[in-house]
Amino acid sequence: MNNPRPLESVSVLFIHEEQIFAVQRQSYLLAFPGYHAFPGGKIDKDESSVEFETEFLCEHAARRMRALQREIIEELGYDLEAGILNGEVLSVSELAEALAPPFAPVRFRTWFYRVDLRERISFKVDSGEFADSFWSSAKDLLETFRTGKILMVPPTRWVLEGLVKNPEAAEFGDLSQDFAEKDRVPCLEMLDGIPILAVRSATLPPATRTNALLLGDADAAKLLVDPSPNSEEEYRCLLNTIEDKMLDAVFLTHHHPDHHQFSNKLARHLRIPIILSQDTQQRLTLKYGEDYFENVELRFATENEEVTCWHGSSVRVYEIPGHDAGHLGLAPDSLAWFLVGDLIQGIGTVVIPSPEGDMATYFSTLEKVIALNPEVIIPS
């Protein structure tokens, strides 16, 4: 799903003596729910383009400054222009910009602004937007991300990494990642230790890709979940992307094409087994022939079986039928996240197909996952 005309947004880093004001977004928001970020928001279509006459603000693009001023008032109850005039604000710098990948369901080009303060400010944070807010160093924020406890989009992480290297930096330029996709599959990491490979797949519109995941600590089994390229060309791109990952197994959540396509060929090429449910194996061989898994070792997974580890926590199999009778999910014992496959959709609507799907079972499985109360849901 491509959005050729990205929306524009602004984000602000209030900084005092290397301490940065950060927020956690509310879990019910449509955009980046639960993510750790910086305050800010979209530049409205009717945003004023009248230039500021105030110091610092007059040095930057008018519409962005108008949006920044408005968003800070709305979200933090703080008047940036007044802060400049009364000496609370020491400088305003355009720190960086970043463009989201072309396959993002909502694509933003975001400008990050650094605002240095004379003293810390006690903001009046909008609780409707933010579940939490705090001051922290860039180093501590990154260390928290690397524990696997928080969600963070890559540009936020890149800005923080730049500030760790140079706390006084005022300009990083364009940090946008190159998603040319000429010979590799794009990779995004929003939760530490779970790189997501956005593979072009034979999925249902409006989606065009499946989230194939890489899982496993350095001393644990390395799994590739749901590799499903839709063509020989995309298959070669996937191979190029994972060639240095030293994989131990492929894991299939269920038997639909946008979750298994080319997985047999990949497993044969890498000489690694496929972990799947017995139901998935039976449906695939019935549909594609008994030789579909020829020369591939199969391992049937069942409820509560440990398949790898993530941040030292055992990752176990969960049987989650409803969308597909043999559907499997994964979650660590810590329940920091739950990989739900097609039980929940990130883009589009869940389909309960016949004969493998069952609506009553689907709702029962949803209740099972809700009762487990994982911190983060990872859809396919």
LOLUMMAR-56276 format. One record per residue (C-alpha): residue number from 1; x, y negated, z. Coordinates in nm, 3 decimals. Layout:
LOLUMMAR-56276
{pos NUM&x X&y Y&z Z};
...
end
This chain:
LOLUMMAR-56276
{pos 1&x 0.000&y 0.000&z 0.000};
{pos 2&x 0.175&y -0.313&z -0.122};
{pos 3&x 0.107&y -0.674&z -0.033};
{pos 4&x 0.292&y -0.887&z -0.291};
{pos 5&x 0.205&y -1.216&z -0.117};
{pos 6&x 0.334&y -1.201&z 0.239};
{pos 7&x 0.180&y -1.409&z 0.511};
{pos 8&x 0.405&y -1.662&z 0.681};
{pos 9&x 0.463&y -1.677&z 1.055};
{pos 10&x 0.686&y -1.840&z 1.314};
{pos 11&x 0.841&y -1.704&z 1.631};
{pos 12&x 1.017&y -1.891&z 1.912};
{pos 13&x 1.304&y -1.795&z 2.140};
{pos 14&x 1.307&y -2.024&z 2.442};
{pos 15&x 1.660&y -1.994&z 2.584};
{pos 16&x 1.813&y -2.119&z 2.908};
{pos 17&x 2.165&y -2.011&z 3.004};
{pos 18&x 2.143&y -1.697&z 2.784};
{pos 19&x 1.807&y -1.599&z 2.935};
{pos 20&x 1.535&y -1.555&z 2.671};
{pos 21&x 1.160&y -1.579&z 2.725};
{pos 22&x 1.002&y -1.259&z 2.590};
{pos 23&x 0.651&y -1.114&z 2.590};
{pos 24&x 0.470&y -0.784&z 2.557};
{pos 25&x 0.170&y -0.804&z 2.328};
{pos 26&x -0.165&y -0.670&z 2.446};
{pos 27&x -0.234&y -0.311&z 2.339};
{pos 28&x -0.568&y -0.402&z 2.178};
{pos 29&x -0.428&y -0.655&z 1.931};
{pos 30&x -0.452&y -0.563&z 1.562};
{pos 31&x -0.096&y -0.675&z 1.483};
{pos 32&x 0.187&y -0.500&z 1.669};
{pos 33&x -0.015&y -0.386&z 1.971};
{pos 34&x 0.197&y -0.325&z 2.280};
{pos 35&x 0.517&y -0.444&z 2.114};
{pos 36&x 0.780&y -0.652&z 2.290};
{pos 37&x 0.839&y -0.971&z 2.097};
{pos 38&x 0.872&y -1.348&z 2.118};
{pos 39&x 0.579&y -1.592&z 2.124};
{pos 40&x 0.452&y -1.718&z 1.790};
{pos 41&x 0.202&y -1.644&z 1.518};
{pos 42&x 0.076&y -1.691&z 1.165};
{pos 43&x 0.100&y -2.018&z 0.975};
{pos 44&x -0.262&y -2.101&z 0.892};
{pos 45&x -0.371&y -2.169&z 0.534};
{pos 46&x -0.487&y -2.516&z 0.638};
{pos 47&x -0.181&y -2.586&z 0.854};
{pos 48&x -0.088&y -2.953&z 0.845};
{pos 49&x 0.208&y -3.048&z 0.627};
{pos 50&x 0.253&y -3.388&z 0.790};
{pos 51&x 0.613&y -3.421&z 0.900};
{pos 52&x 0.698&y -3.491&z 1.262};
{pos 53&x 0.885&y -3.806&z 1.346};
{pos 54&x 1.007&y -3.653&z 1.672};
{pos 55&x 1.373&y -3.557&z 1.709};
{pos 56&x 1.454&y -3.192&z 1.623};
{pos 57&x 1.107&y -3.123&z 1.478};
{pos 58&x 1.162&y -3.368&z 1.192};
{pos 59&x 1.467&y -3.167&z 1.085};
{pos 60&x 1.267&y -2.858&z 0.984};
{pos 61&x 0.989&y -2.764&z 0.740};
{pos 62&x 0.674&y -2.951&z 0.844};
{pos 63&x 0.417&y -2.668&z 0.817};
{pos 64&x 0.637&y -2.433&z 1.017};
{pos 65&x 0.688&y -2.693&z 1.287};
{pos 66&x 0.316&y -2.769&z 1.300};
{pos 67&x 0.245&y -2.396&z 1.337};
{pos 68&x 0.515&y -2.360&z 1.601};
{pos 69&x 0.379&y -2.654&z 1.800};
{pos 70&x 0.023&y -2.518&z 1.777};
{pos 71&x 0.113&y -2.158&z 1.865};
{pos 72&x 0.321&y -2.260&z 2.167};
{pos 73&x 0.032&y -2.469&z 2.301};
{pos 74&x -0.219&y -2.187&z 2.240};
{pos 75&x -0.009&y -1.903&z 2.379};
{pos 76&x 0.206&y -2.069&z 2.645};
{pos 77&x 0.019&y -2.387&z 2.734};
{pos 78&x 0.331&y -2.589&z 2.656};
{pos 79&x 0.365&y -2.900&z 2.439};
{pos 80&x 0.694&y -2.862&z 2.252};
{pos 81&x 0.691&y -3.219&z 2.120};
{pos 82&x 0.635&y -3.359&z 2.470};
{pos 83&x 0.917&y -3.138&z 2.598};
{pos 84&x 1.153&y -3.293&z 2.345};
{pos 85&x 1.047&y -3.644&z 2.436};
{pos 86&x 1.091&y -3.590&z 2.812};
{pos 87&x 1.429&y -3.420&z 2.776};
{pos 88&x 1.328&y -3.064&z 2.869};
{pos 89&x 1.419&y -2.942&z 2.519};
{pos 90&x 1.786&y -2.976&z 2.424};
{pos 91&x 1.771&y -2.849&z 2.065};
{pos 92&x 1.559&y -2.668&z 1.806};
{pos 93&x 1.738&y -2.448&z 1.552};
{pos 94&x 1.614&y -2.228&z 1.269};
{pos 95&x 1.782&y -1.912&z 1.392};
{pos 96&x 1.678&y -1.655&z 1.131};
{pos 97&x 1.413&y -1.533&z 0.891};
{pos 98&x 1.299&y -1.184&z 0.801};
{pos 99&x 1.059&y -1.035&z 0.548};
{pos 100&x 0.864&y -0.718&z 0.627};
{pos 101&x 0.894&y -0.425&z 0.382};
{pos 102&x 0.672&y -0.430&z 0.072};
{pos 103&x 0.482&y -0.120&z 0.187};
{pos 104&x 0.371&y -0.275&z 0.518};
{pos 105&x -0.011&y -0.291&z 0.546};
{pos 106&x 0.020&y -0.656&z 0.651};
{pos 107&x 0.339&y -0.818&z 0.531};
{pos 108&x 0.488&y -1.116&z 0.713};
{pos 109&x 0.778&y -1.347&z 0.639};
{pos 110&x 0.878&y -1.471&z 0.983};
{pos 111&x 1.100&y -1.762&z 1.078};
{pos 112&x 1.266&y -1.737&z 1.419};
{pos 113&x 1.338&y -2.064&z 1.598};
{pos 114&x 1.577&y -2.109&z 1.888};
{pos 115&x 1.469&y -2.369&z 2.146};
{pos 116&x 1.731&y -2.444&z 2.411};
{pos 117&x 1.600&y -2.572&z 2.744};
{pos 118&x 1.749&y -2.784&z 3.020};
{pos 119&x 1.570&y -2.567&z 3.279};
{pos 120&x 1.346&y -2.262&z 3.273};
{pos 121&x 0.981&y -2.349&z 3.218};
{pos 122&x 0.687&y -2.186&z 3.398};
{pos 123&x 0.465&y -2.124&z 3.097};
{pos 124&x 0.088&y -2.077&z 3.128};
{pos 125&x 0.077&y -1.754&z 2.932};
{pos 126&x -0.240&y -1.653&z 2.747};
{pos 127&x -0.335&y -1.317&z 2.905};
{pos 128&x -0.557&y -1.243&z 2.607};
{pos 129&x -0.248&y -1.227&z 2.387};
{pos 130&x 0.018&y -1.096&z 2.623};
{pos 131&x 0.016&y -0.816&z 2.879};
{pos 132&x 0.348&y -0.929&z 3.024};
{pos 133&x 0.603&y -1.209&z 2.997};
{pos 134&x 0.948&y -1.250&z 3.147};
{pos 135&x 1.296&y -1.399&z 3.116};
{pos 136&x 1.577&y -1.162&z 3.019};
{pos 137&x 1.916&y -1.159&z 2.853};
{pos 138&x 1.946&y -1.027&z 2.498};
{pos 139&x 2.168&y -0.747&z 2.629};
{pos 140&x 1.913&y -0.635&z 2.889};
{pos 141&x 1.628&y -0.643&z 2.637};
{pos 142&x 1.825&y -0.422&z 2.399};
{pos 143&x 1.922&y -0.184&z 2.677};
{pos 144&x 1.556&y -0.148&z 2.771};
{pos 145&x 1.473&y -0.072&z 2.406};
{pos 146&x 1.745&y 0.193&z 2.396};
{pos 147&x 1.588&y 0.376&z 2.689};
{pos 148&x 1.286&y 0.442&z 2.467};
{pos 149&x 1.053&y 0.254&z 2.699};
{pos 150&x 0.944&y -0.030&z 2.468};
{pos 151&x 0.835&y -0.090&z 2.109};
{pos 152&x 1.019&y -0.351&z 1.906};
{pos 153&x 1.016&y -0.437&z 1.535};
{pos 154&x 1.361&y -0.428&z 1.370};
{pos 155&x 1.394&y -0.807&z 1.307};
{pos 156&x 1.343&y -0.876&z 1.678};
{pos 157&x 1.618&y -0.627&z 1.753};
{pos 158&x 1.850&y -0.776&z 1.491};
{pos 159&x 1.809&y -1.125&z 1.637};
{pos 160&x 1.888&y -0.992&z 1.986};
{pos 161&x 2.192&y -0.802&z 1.857};
{pos 162&x 2.318&y -1.123&z 1.699};
{pos 163&x 2.277&y -1.311&z 2.027};
{pos 164&x 2.465&y -1.041&z 2.217};
{pos 165&x 2.759&y -1.092&z 1.980};
{pos 166&x 2.730&y -1.471&z 1.988};
{pos 167&x 2.506&y -1.616&z 2.261};
{pos 168&x 2.549&y -1.969&z 2.123};
{pos 169&x 2.453&y -1.879&z 1.765};
{pos 170&x 2.215&y -2.121&z 1.596};
{pos 171&x 2.186&y -1.964&z 1.250};
{pos 172&x 2.186&y -1.599&z 1.139};
{pos 173&x 2.028&y -1.664&z 0.800};
{pos 174&x 1.804&y -1.413&z 0.622};
{pos 175&x 1.801&y -1.082&z 0.809};
{pos 176&x 1.559&y -0.910&z 0.571};
{pos 177&x 1.641&y -0.547&z 0.505};
{pos 178&x 1.692&y -0.438&z 0.145};
{pos 179&x 1.406&y -0.207&z 0.051};
{pos 180&x 1.504&y -0.165&z -0.313};
{pos 181&x 1.452&y 0.212&z -0.267};
{pos 182&x 1.666&y 0.298&z -0.570};
{pos 183&x 1.808&y 0.615&z -0.420};
{pos 184&x 1.695&y 0.634&z -0.058};
{pos 185&x 1.377&y 0.642&z 0.148};
{pos 186&x 1.323&y 0.332&z 0.367};
{pos 187&x 1.385&y 0.391&z 0.735};
{pos 188&x 1.235&y 0.194&z 1.025};
{pos 189&x 1.286&y 0.244&z 1.398};
{pos 190&x 1.030&y 0.086&z 1.629};
{pos 191&x 1.091&y 0.326&z 1.919};
{pos 192&x 1.448&y 0.421&z 2.001};
{pos 193&x 1.548&y 0.766&z 1.882};
{pos 194&x 1.255&y 0.805&z 1.641};
{pos 195&x 1.354&y 0.681&z 1.295};
{pos 196&x 1.053&y 0.679&z 1.062};
{pos 197&x 1.114&y 0.760&z 0.695};
{pos 198&x 0.839&y 0.601&z 0.485};
{pos 199&x 0.809&y 0.871&z 0.218};
{pos 200&x 0.598&y 0.817&z -0.092};
{pos 201&x 0.341&y 1.096&z -0.070};
{pos 202&x 0.024&y 1.232&z -0.229};
{pos 203&x -0.187&y 1.080&z 0.045};
{pos 204&x -0.531&y 0.920&z 0.032};
{pos 205&x -0.575&y 0.551&z -0.057};
{pos 206&x -0.528&y 0.289&z 0.068};
{pos 207&x -0.217&y 0.456&z 0.215};
{pos 208&x 0.068&y 0.545&z -0.022};
{pos 209&x 0.320&y 0.695&z 0.219};
{pos 210&x 0.356&y 0.944&z 0.503};
{pos 211&x 0.564&y 0.881&z 0.813};
{pos 212&x 0.831&y 1.151&z 0.816};
{pos 213&x 1.010&y 1.143&z 1.151};
{pos 214&x 1.358&y 1.235&z 1.265};
{pos 215&x 1.362&y 1.377&z 1.617};
{pos 216&x 1.622&y 1.517&z 1.855};
{pos 217&x 1.889&y 1.405&z 2.100};
{pos 218&x 2.256&y 1.445&z 2.010};
{pos 219&x 2.274&y 1.774&z 2.203};
{pos 220&x 1.930&y 1.903&z 2.094};
{pos 221&x 1.773&y 2.047&z 1.780};
{pos 222&x 1.739&y 1.792&z 1.498};
{pos 223&x 1.394&y 1.805&z 1.340};
{pos 224&x 1.252&y 1.644&z 1.028};
{pos 225&x 0.875&y 1.615&z 1.071};
{pos 226&x 0.642&y 1.623&z 0.768};
{pos 227&x 0.876&y 1.563&z 0.474};
{pos 228&x 0.631&y 1.519&z 0.189};
{pos 229&x 0.773&y 1.343&z -0.119};
{pos 230&x 0.527&y 1.322&z -0.406};
{pos 231&x 0.779&y 1.368&z -0.688};
{pos 232&x 1.119&y 1.508&z -0.776};
{pos 233&x 1.255&y 1.154&z -0.777};
{pos 234&x 1.125&y 1.084&z -0.426};
{pos 235&x 1.255&y 1.424&z -0.314};
{pos 236&x 1.605&y 1.328&z -0.428};
{pos 237&x 1.574&y 0.997&z -0.242};
{pos 238&x 1.477&y 1.187&z 0.072};
{pos 239&x 1.775&y 1.420&z 0.033};
{pos 240&x 2.008&y 1.121&z -0.002};
{pos 241&x 1.863&y 0.972&z 0.316};
{pos 242&x 1.897&y 1.280&z 0.536};
{pos 243&x 2.214&y 1.435&z 0.394};
{pos 244&x 2.424&y 1.331&z 0.696};
{pos 245&x 2.163&y 1.409&z 0.965};
{pos 246&x 2.269&y 1.771&z 1.029};
{pos 247&x 1.910&y 1.894&z 1.052};
{pos 248&x 1.822&y 2.217&z 1.234};
{pos 249&x 1.462&y 2.259&z 1.119};
{pos 250&x 1.164&y 2.113&z 0.936};
{pos 251&x 0.845&y 2.073&z 1.141};
{pos 252&x 0.504&y 2.064&z 0.970};
{pos 253&x 0.205&y 1.920&z 1.153};
{pos 254&x -0.050&y 2.074&z 0.912};
{pos 255&x -0.108&y 2.211&z 0.564};
{pos 256&x -0.229&y 1.908&z 0.365};
{pos 257&x -0.004&y 1.814&z 0.069};
{pos 258&x 0.096&y 1.473&z 0.205};
{pos 259&x 0.259&y 1.654&z 0.499};
{pos 260&x 0.431&y 1.955&z 0.342};
{pos 261&x 0.502&y 1.882&z -0.026};
{pos 262&x 0.857&y 1.990&z -0.121};
{pos 263&x 0.920&y 2.110&z 0.238};
{pos 264&x 0.984&y 2.465&z 0.114};
{pos 265&x 1.236&y 2.344&z -0.143};
{pos 266&x 1.402&y 2.120&z 0.116};
{pos 267&x 1.430&y 2.403&z 0.370};
{pos 268&x 1.584&y 2.634&z 0.110};
{pos 269&x 1.831&y 2.367&z 0.003};
{pos 270&x 1.941&y 2.289&z 0.360};
{pos 271&x 1.912&y 2.654&z 0.471};
{pos 272&x 1.705&y 2.564&z 0.773};
{pos 273&x 1.379&y 2.712&z 0.908};
{pos 274&x 1.033&y 2.560&z 0.898};
{pos 275&x 0.841&y 2.533&z 1.225};
{pos 276&x 0.463&y 2.542&z 1.175};
{pos 277&x 0.142&y 2.698&z 1.300};
{pos 278&x 0.040&y 3.041&z 1.176};
{pos 279&x -0.279&y 2.886&z 1.040};
{pos 280&x -0.075&y 2.640&z 0.830};
{pos 281&x 0.137&y 2.924&z 0.692};
{pos 282&x -0.172&y 3.127&z 0.600};
{pos 283&x -0.345&y 2.836&z 0.427};
{pos 284&x -0.035&y 2.740&z 0.227};
{pos 285&x 0.037&y 3.094&z 0.106};
{pos 286&x -0.331&y 3.143&z 0.020};
{pos 287&x -0.328&y 2.824&z -0.188};
{pos 288&x 0.019&y 2.840&z -0.344};
{pos 289&x 0.103&y 3.212&z -0.341};
{pos 290&x 0.291&y 3.455&z -0.119};
{pos 291&x 0.624&y 3.336&z -0.261};
{pos 292&x 0.571&y 2.975&z -0.145};
{pos 293&x 0.801&y 3.030&z 0.152};
{pos 294&x 1.034&y 3.272&z -0.027};
{pos 295&x 1.384&y 3.272&z 0.128};
{pos 296&x 1.269&y 3.036&z 0.404};
{pos 297&x 1.273&y 3.138&z 0.770};
{pos 298&x 0.940&y 3.058&z 0.936};
{pos 299&x 0.891&y 2.997&z 1.306};
{pos 300&x 0.536&y 2.990&z 1.435};
{pos 301&x 0.486&y 2.729&z 1.706};
{pos 302&x 0.221&y 2.739&z 1.977};
{pos 303&x 0.094&y 2.519&z 2.259};
{pos 304&x 0.356&y 2.399&z 2.511};
{pos 305&x 0.654&y 2.539&z 2.320};
{pos 306&x 0.968&y 2.326&z 2.348};
{pos 307&x 1.117&y 2.241&z 2.009};
{pos 308&x 1.370&y 1.966&z 2.089};
{pos 309&x 1.449&y 1.689&z 2.338};
{pos 310&x 1.417&y 1.311&z 2.324};
{pos 311&x 1.596&y 1.087&z 2.574};
{pos 312&x 1.649&y 1.397&z 2.788};
{pos 313&x 1.279&y 1.486&z 2.797};
{pos 314&x 1.161&y 1.817&z 2.648};
{pos 315&x 0.948&y 1.766&z 2.337};
{pos 316&x 0.664&y 2.017&z 2.326};
{pos 317&x 0.406&y 2.137&z 2.077};
{pos 318&x 0.038&y 2.053&z 2.120};
{pos 319&x -0.239&y 2.223&z 1.927};
{pos 320&x -0.464&y 1.941&z 1.800};
{pos 321&x -0.723&y 2.091&z 1.561};
{pos 322&x -1.017&y 1.902&z 1.415};
{pos 323&x -0.878&y 1.729&z 1.108};
{pos 324&x -0.713&y 2.061&z 1.021};
{pos 325&x -0.753&y 2.390&z 1.209};
{pos 326&x -0.379&y 2.451&z 1.233};
{pos 327&x -0.281&y 2.094&z 1.317};
{pos 328&x 0.010&y 2.054&z 1.561};
{pos 329&x 0.128&y 1.747&z 1.749};
{pos 330&x 0.443&y 1.669&z 1.946};
{pos 331&x 0.509&y 1.482&z 2.269};
{pos 332&x 0.786&y 1.461&z 2.528};
{pos 333&x 0.717&y 1.569&z 2.885};
{pos 334&x 0.745&y 1.201&z 2.979};
{pos 335&x 0.449&y 1.130&z 2.746};
{pos 336&x 0.629&y 0.816&z 2.633};
{pos 337&x 0.474&y 0.889&z 2.293};
{pos 338&x 0.252&y 1.138&z 2.113};
{pos 339&x 0.293&y 1.226&z 1.746};
{pos 340&x -0.067&y 1.286&z 1.638};
{pos 341&x -0.021&y 1.341&z 1.264};
{pos 342&x -0.357&y 1.286&z 1.093};
{pos 343&x -0.560&y 1.305&z 1.412};
{pos 344&x -0.544&y 0.924&z 1.409};
{pos 345&x -0.474&y 0.710&z 1.102};
{pos 346&x -0.247&y 0.408&z 1.092};
{pos 347&x -0.393&y 0.304&z 0.756};
{pos 348&x -0.736&y 0.404&z 0.629};
{pos 349&x -0.990&y 0.641&z 0.783};
{pos 350&x -0.956&y 0.996&z 0.916};
{pos 351&x -1.122&y 1.254&z 0.690};
{pos 352&x -1.264&y 1.577&z 0.835};
{pos 353&x -1.244&y 1.803&z 0.528};
{pos 354&x -1.414&y 2.137&z 0.475};
{pos 355&x -1.342&y 2.418&z 0.549};
{pos 356&x -1.040&y 2.344&z 0.771};
{pos 357&x -1.190&y 2.046&z 0.954};
{pos 358&x -1.454&y 2.041&z 1.225};
{pos 359&x -1.605&y 1.725&z 1.372};
{pos 360&x -1.691&y 1.872&z 1.712};
{pos 361&x -1.339&y 2.010&z 1.748};
{pos 362&x -1.197&y 1.679&z 1.632};
{pos 363&x -1.372&y 1.485&z 1.909};
{pos 364&x -1.271&y 1.747&z 2.164};
{pos 365&x -0.908&y 1.709&z 2.057};
{pos 366&x -0.932&y 1.330&z 2.078};
{pos 367&x -1.053&y 1.367&z 2.437};
{pos 368&x -0.759&y 1.598&z 2.509};
{pos 369&x -0.506&y 1.342&z 2.385};
{pos 370&x -0.681&y 1.053&z 2.560};
{pos 371&x -0.673&y 1.248&z 2.888};
{pos 372&x -0.297&y 1.293&z 2.853};
{pos 373&x -0.269&y 0.911&z 2.833};
{pos 374&x 0.054&y 0.881&z 2.631};
{pos 375&x 0.222&y 0.541&z 2.626};
{pos 376&x 0.243&y 0.522&z 2.244};
{pos 377&x 0.053&y 0.696&z 1.964};
{pos 378&x 0.252&y 0.775&z 1.649};
{pos 379&x 0.026&y 0.844&z 1.348};
{pos 380&x 0.129&y 0.981&z 1.013};
end
